[in-house]
Amino acid sequence: MVVSMFGRHLNIFVRVLISAALMVGLDVLIEPVAIELDFWAWAGGNVPFQNYIGWFIIAFILQFTFHKATPKDATNHVAVILFAWQIVFFGVLNWTLF
């Protein structure tokens, strides 16, 4: 939804790629916090690159479905605010925990 609001002129493939990359970017912020707070653990303590590839594939499929199902003129300003606050929240957690 974030990309749909600001990138309406982009074709669907580019919007979906950007949206999936934003979702993976949020996961990059979440992973260290989740590991530090013992929500989950990875063998060796490092997040394998396959995790991010898998998330990108899942995110791409979900975003493609979402962009196809959502009317082109739909807006959701709450999505932008929520996404921004998640970035801030996990960014601050990363900064304070490490």
C-alpha positions as a printed Julia matrix, in Angstrom:
98×3 Matrix{Float64}:
  0.0     0.0     0.0
  2.89    2.36    0.74
  4.25    2.0    -2.79
  0.77    2.19   -4.31
  0.22    5.58   -2.71
  3.5     7.12   -3.86
  4.25    5.15   -7.01
  0.97    5.01   -8.9
  2.75    5.85  -12.15
  5.0     2.77  -11.84
  3.97   -0.46  -13.5
  2.76   -3.28  -11.28
  5.98   -5.3   -11.52
  8.1    -2.42  -10.23
  5.58   -1.63   -7.46
  5.57   -5.27   -6.36
  9.39   -5.46   -6.4
  9.67   -2.31   -4.26
  6.94   -3.49   -1.89
  8.58   -6.88   -1.43
 11.95   -5.21   -0.83
 10.39   -2.95    1.82
  8.92   -6.0     3.56
 12.31   -7.74    3.56
 13.92   -4.52    4.79
 11.58   -4.52    7.76
 12.52   -8.15    8.41
 16.19   -7.14    8.44
 15.35   -4.77   11.31
 13.19   -7.32   13.14
 15.62  -10.28   13.02
 18.34   -8.98   15.38
 15.75   -7.82   17.91
 13.93  -11.15   17.83
 17.18  -13.06   18.27
 18.36  -10.81   21.11
 15.02  -11.16   22.94
 15.0   -14.95   22.4
 11.9   -14.98   20.21
 13.77  -17.37   17.94
 17.29  -18.47   17.21
 19.33  -19.45   14.19
 22.03  -22.11   14.05
 25.33  -20.38   14.58
 23.54  -17.2    15.7
 23.5   -15.72   12.19
 20.47  -15.27   10.0
 20.99  -17.32    6.82
 20.67  -15.45    3.53
 18.08  -18.05    2.45
 15.73  -16.57    5.06
 15.69  -13.24    3.24
 15.36  -14.9    -0.16
 12.4   -16.93    1.13
 10.78  -13.83    2.63
 11.28  -11.95   -0.62
  9.58  -14.71   -2.64
  6.65  -14.88   -0.18
  6.42  -11.08   -0.05
  6.5   -10.85   -3.85
  3.59  -13.3    -4.18
  1.59  -11.56   -1.44
  2.26   -8.09   -2.84
  1.39   -9.15   -6.38
 -1.91  -10.57   -5.14
 -2.56   -7.45   -3.07
 -1.77   -5.04   -5.91
 -3.99   -6.97   -8.34
 -6.89   -7.13   -5.87
 -6.75   -3.49   -4.73
 -8.45   -0.79   -6.79
 -5.96    1.6    -8.37
 -7.5     4.62   -6.65
 -7.51    3.04   -3.17
 -5.6     4.92   -0.49
 -4.73    3.88    3.02
 -2.83    6.58    4.86
 -2.77    4.47    8.01
 -0.57    1.9     6.21
  2.12    4.51    5.6
  2.03    5.71    9.2
  2.05    2.15   10.57
  4.96    1.12    8.37
  6.93    4.22    9.38
  6.3     3.55   13.07
  7.43   -0.07   12.68
 10.68    1.16   11.12
 11.15    3.62   13.99
 10.21    1.04   16.64
 12.58   -1.68   15.45
 15.27    0.85   14.57
 15.21    2.19   18.14
 15.23   -1.34   19.54
 18.26   -2.19   17.4
 20.0     0.97   18.54
 19.27    0.4    22.25
 19.89   -3.36   22.4
 23.23   -3.34   20.6
